């Protein structure tokens, strides 16, 4: 699934913002494994055709203790197609 083209787009969150529930992380990982082109639409209305950057780790996150049902420090690595 290696694909290189276009500009990289990275979406990232931190320790205290952008947390994600485990169910949402599971859905995101299904999208990573599907290898599809997708549309990323930003709040300002701009849209980009993207796919995950498989030449690096497409999604990185840290499970939050103690129950591991939430994630933070999320980074999503995309590439414009």
Backbone as a chain_set.jsonl record, in Angstrom:
{"seq": "XXXXXXXXXXXXXXXXXXXXXXXXXXXXXXXXXXXXXXXXXXXXXXXXXXXXXXXXXXXXXXXXXXXXXXXXXXXXXXXXX", "coords": {"N": [[0.806, -1.197, 0.0], [2.116, 1.177, -0.359], [2.322, 4.547, -1.14], [3.251, 7.449, -2.696], [2.897, 10.783, -3.104], [1.965, 14.157, -3.696], [1.325, 16.719, -1.184], [2.209, 16.459, 2.284], [-0.121, 16.182, 4.984], [-0.694, 16.812, 8.276], [-2.497, 16.023, 11.141], [-2.874, 16.889, 14.441], [-3.162, 16.381, 17.999], [-3.089, 17.116, 21.551], [-1.999, 16.579, 24.991], [-4.094, 17.627, 26.537], [-6.207, 18.222, 24.877], [-8.329, 17.285, 22.131], [-8.988, 14.589, 22.589], [-9.865, 11.114, 22.073], [-12.409, 8.674, 21.915], [-12.251, 5.111, 22.532], [-13.842, 3.55, 20.764], [-14.083, 5.283, 18.572], [-11.39, 5.443, 17.843], [-10.999, 2.801, 17.068], [-12.65, 2.746, 14.782], [-11.276, 4.609, 13.208], [-8.915, 3.152, 12.77], [-9.9, 1.099, 11.19], [-10.396, 2.529, 8.849], [-7.74, 3.222, 8.231], [-6.692, 0.689, 7.621], [-8.184, 0.094, 5.372], [-7.19, 1.479, 3.188], [-8.112, 3.532, 1.483], [-8.826, 6.383, -0.696], [-9.799, 9.52, 0.593], [-11.975, 12.266, 1.527], [-10.919, 15.144, 3.075], [-12.265, 17.633, 4.954], [-11.916, 20.876, 6.038], [-12.599, 23.181, 8.769], [-12.79, 25.723, 7.671], [-13.915, 25.321, 5.232], [-12.325, 24.436, 3.12], [-11.382, 21.655, 1.096], [-9.71, 18.521, 0.714], [-8.399, 15.847, -1.187], [-7.267, 12.944, 0.193], [-5.056, 10.389, 1.479], [-3.945, 7.968, 3.879], [-0.591, 8.248, 5.135], [1.371, 5.794, 4.404], [4.043, 5.319, 4.361], [5.062, 6.018, 6.709], [4.131, 5.875, 10.203], [0.71, 5.786, 10.153], [-1.239, 6.548, 12.091], [-0.789, 7.749, 15.301], [-1.008, 7.44, 18.828], [-1.753, 7.839, 22.357], [-2.847, 5.681, 24.841], [-5.079, 6.518, 27.486], [-4.586, 6.236, 30.886], [-6.646, 5.215, 33.703], [-8.283, 3.254, 32.578], [-8.053, 2.88, 29.846], [-9.858, 3.588, 27.811], [-9.917, 5.881, 26.408], [-8.053, 8.032, 24.213], [-5.165, 10.111, 23.781], [-2.826, 12.67, 22.622], [-2.872, 12.38, 19.84], [-1.901, 11.758, 16.523], [-2.445, 12.129, 13.136], [-1.406, 11.072, 10.087], [-1.508, 12.181, 6.892], [-1.652, 12.272, 3.261], [-1.914, 14.382, 0.498], [-3.68, 13.55, -2.449]], "CA": [[0.0, 0.0, 0.0], [2.976, 2.349, -0.358], [1.885, 5.548, -2.108], [3.897, 8.733, -2.44], [2.502, 11.845, -4.012], [1.318, 15.283, -3.036], [1.815, 17.346, 0.037], [1.779, 15.826, 3.532], [-1.017, 16.905, 5.878], [-0.648, 16.166, 9.59], [-3.476, 16.501, 12.112], [-2.376, 16.434, 15.736], [-3.78, 16.841, 19.242], [-2.139, 17.078, 22.648], [-2.383, 15.93, 26.248], [-5.302, 18.159, 27.152], [-7.237, 18.535, 23.886], [-8.387, 16.339, 21.022], [-9.071, 13.197, 23.024], [-10.704, 10.266, 21.235], [-12.918, 7.448, 22.545], [-11.717, 3.881, 21.941], [-14.675, 3.158, 19.618], [-13.693, 6.144, 17.449], [-10.055, 5.013, 17.432], [-11.19, 1.541, 16.332], [-13.173, 3.118, 13.463], [-10.171, 5.23, 12.474], [-7.99, 2.097, 12.36], [-10.545, 0.415, 10.059], [-10.107, 3.37, 7.686], [-6.309, 3.06, 7.926], [-6.493, -0.624, 6.999], [-8.917, 0.006, 4.106], [-6.342, 2.018, 2.128], [-8.939, 4.308, 0.547], [-8.748, 7.835, -0.809], [-10.881, 10.115, 1.368], [-12.069, 13.719, 1.477], [-10.713, 15.855, 4.326], [-12.859, 18.96, 4.881], [-11.544, 21.695, 7.184], [-13.641, 24.086, 9.261], [-12.918, 26.908, 6.819], [-14.572, 24.933, 3.993], [-11.415, 23.827, 2.147], [-11.409, 20.192, 1.044], [-8.545, 17.887, 0.111], [-8.425, 14.402, -1.378], [-6.119, 12.452, 0.944], [-4.989, 9.023, 1.984], [-2.986, 7.88, 4.97], [0.812, 8.112, 4.75], [1.792, 4.46, 4.812], [5.494, 5.271, 4.435], [5.333, 6.237, 8.124], [3.001, 5.402, 11.004], [-0.423, 6.644, 9.776], [-1.921, 7.075, 13.279], [-0.105, 7.533, 16.581], [-1.797, 7.926, 19.959], [-1.404, 7.31, 23.674], [-4.017, 5.339, 25.649], [-5.134, 7.228, 28.76], [-4.789, 5.388, 32.062], [-6.398, 3.826, 34.07], [-9.169, 2.266, 31.954], [-7.658, 2.735, 28.446], [-10.994, 3.752, 26.892], [-9.723, 7.147, 25.714], [-6.705, 8.233, 23.685], [-4.754, 11.488, 23.548], [-1.59, 12.803, 21.834], [-3.192, 11.722, 18.559], [-1.362, 12.333, 15.29], [-2.935, 11.452, 11.937], [-0.525, 11.444, 8.983], [-2.196, 12.06, 5.611], [-0.969, 12.83, 2.096], [-2.842, 14.808, -0.548], [-3.563, 12.743, -3.666]], "C": [[0.85, 1.263, 0.0], [2.57, 3.287, -1.482], [2.556, 6.855, -1.744], [3.494, 9.715, -3.523], [2.001, 12.984, -3.158], [1.928, 15.708, -1.716], [1.334, 16.586, 1.269], [0.872, 16.758, 4.332], [-1.027, 16.136, 7.186], [-1.656, 16.834, 10.508], [-3.007, 15.992, 13.468], [-3.126, 17.095, 16.883], [-2.75, 16.686, 20.354], [-2.666, 16.338, 23.859], [-3.765, 16.347, 26.722], [-6.361, 18.614, 26.145], [-7.198, 17.482, 22.781], [-8.402, 14.886, 21.441], [-10.043, 12.429, 22.138], [-11.13, 9.034, 22.04], [-12.352, 6.223, 21.826], [-12.52, 3.448, 20.721], [-14.338, 3.988, 18.383], [-12.306, 5.783, 16.935], [-10.141, 3.717, 16.636], [-11.707, 1.816, 14.917], [-12.087, 3.747, 12.606], [-9.202, 4.163, 11.968], [-8.587, 1.245, 11.229], [-10.288, 1.202, 8.774], [-8.643, 3.257, 7.271], [-6.094, 1.765, 7.156], [-7.194, -0.764, 5.654], [-8.107, 0.548, 2.935], [-7.065, 2.855, 1.084], [-8.505, 5.759, 0.433], [-9.978, 8.398, -0.103], [-10.892, 11.618, 1.138], [-11.908, 14.261, 2.89], [-11.274, 17.256, 4.135], [-12.543, 19.707, 6.168], [-12.684, 22.627, 7.566], [-13.838, 25.305, 8.377], [-13.495, 26.584, 5.44], [-13.655, 24.334, 2.941], [-11.49, 22.317, 2.245], [-10.184, 19.683, 0.301], [-8.82, 16.402, -0.07], [-7.14, 13.867, -0.757], [-6.188, 10.933, 1.081], [-3.939, 9.012, 3.073], [-1.579, 7.736, 4.412], [1.326, 6.784, 5.277], [3.305, 4.315, 4.855], [5.991, 5.672, 5.827], [4.131, 5.737, 8.899], [1.803, 6.313, 10.745], [-1.145, 7.282, 10.963], [-1.09, 6.727, 14.507], [-0.982, 8.114, 17.677], [-1.286, 7.289, 21.238], [-2.69, 6.952, 24.402], [-3.945, 6.046, 27.002], [-5.427, 6.234, 29.873], [-5.957, 5.932, 32.877], [-7.2, 2.82, 33.247], [-8.93, 2.084, 30.459], [-8.817, 2.831, 27.458], [-10.934, 5.077, 26.145], [-8.272, 7.233, 25.27], [-6.435, 9.723, 23.588], [-3.424, 11.491, 22.804], [-1.735, 12.14, 20.475], [-2.546, 12.487, 17.418], [-1.841, 11.483, 14.13], [-2.129, 11.971, 10.764], [-1.219, 11.125, 7.654], [-1.306, 12.596, 4.5], [-2.036, 13.189, 1.066], [-2.603, 13.981, -1.798], [-4.022, 13.515, -4.876]], "O": [[0.342, 2.334, 0.333], [2.482, 2.877, -2.64], [2.443, 7.32, -0.61], [3.729, 9.489, -4.71], [1.646, 12.777, -1.998], [2.898, 15.133, -1.221], [0.195, 16.12, 1.309], [1.076, 17.971, 4.352], [-1.333, 14.944, 7.207], [-1.674, 18.058, 10.641], [-2.767, 14.796, 13.632], [-3.648, 18.203, 16.76], [-1.654, 16.177, 20.118], [-3.633, 15.581, 23.781], [-4.522, 15.53, 27.244], [-7.306, 19.312, 26.512], [-6.161, 16.867, 22.53], [-7.883, 14.032, 20.723], [-10.935, 13.017, 21.526], [-10.324, 8.431, 22.75], [-12.014, 6.295, 20.645], [-11.931, 3.016, 19.729], [-14.308, 3.462, 17.27], [-12.065, 5.812, 15.728], [-9.436, 3.551, 15.641], [-11.252, 1.189, 13.961], [-11.986, 3.455, 11.414], [-8.715, 4.265, 10.842], [-7.844, 0.726, 10.396], [-9.995, 0.616, 7.732], [-8.342, 3.203, 6.078], [-5.388, 1.751, 6.148], [-6.844, -1.645, 4.869], [-8.313, 0.122, 1.798], [-6.663, 2.878, -0.08], [-7.891, 6.305, 1.35], [-11.066, 7.827, -0.186], [-9.929, 12.178, 0.615], [-12.658, 13.894, 3.795], [-10.82, 17.992, 3.259], [-12.861, 19.236, 7.26], [-13.616, 22.838, 6.79], [-14.933, 25.867, 8.334], [-13.562, 27.457, 4.574], [-14.141, 23.773, 1.958], [-11.643, 21.76, 3.332], [-9.686, 20.329, -0.621], [-9.412, 15.769, 0.804], [-6.046, 14.286, -1.134], [-7.215, 10.3, 0.836], [-3.135, 9.938, 3.181], [-1.392, 7.167, 3.336], [1.672, 6.663, 6.452], [3.811, 3.299, 5.332], [7.194, 5.665, 6.09], [3.192, 5.217, 8.297], [1.858, 7.497, 11.077], [-1.611, 8.417, 10.869], [-0.734, 5.569, 14.728], [-1.623, 9.149, 17.489], [-0.502, 6.34, 21.217], [-3.551, 7.814, 24.575], [-2.87, 6.157, 27.591], [-6.399, 5.482, 29.808], [-6.238, 7.121, 32.723], [-6.842, 1.643, 33.213], [-9.55, 1.211, 29.85], [-8.77, 2.226, 26.387], [-11.811, 5.367, 25.332], [-7.383, 6.609, 25.85], [-7.348, 10.512, 23.345], [-2.941, 10.434, 22.398], [-0.84, 11.43, 20.016], [-2.632, 13.713, 17.353], [-1.67, 10.264, 14.131], [-2.154, 13.166, 10.469], [-1.482, 9.966, 7.334], [-0.323, 13.29, 4.762], [-2.944, 12.403, 0.796], [-1.456, 13.733, -2.17], [-3.994, 12.991, -5.99]]}, "num_chains": 1, "name": "protein.A"}
